[in-house]
């Protein structure tokens, strides 16, 4: 089942940060697309929920050195 999520991510300051986050997320089996924006502090991810989870995605962003804001 395909899901889409938009996460508020702080700590991204430049295009290099966007690329870092995108590359790490795209390496996860089941991630279909990633759009990271340092300007908007946002990462949009489309993923196959049968292969990965939101927890894996947020842990990957955190492990890359960024903060995922929760509501």
Secondary structure as UniProt FT lines:
FT   STRAND          2..10
FT   HELIX           15..26
FT   TURN            29..30
FT   STRAND          31..37
FT   TURN            38..41
FT   STRAND          42..48
FT   TURN            49..51
FT   HELIX           54..63
FT   TURN            64..65
FT   STRAND          67..69
//
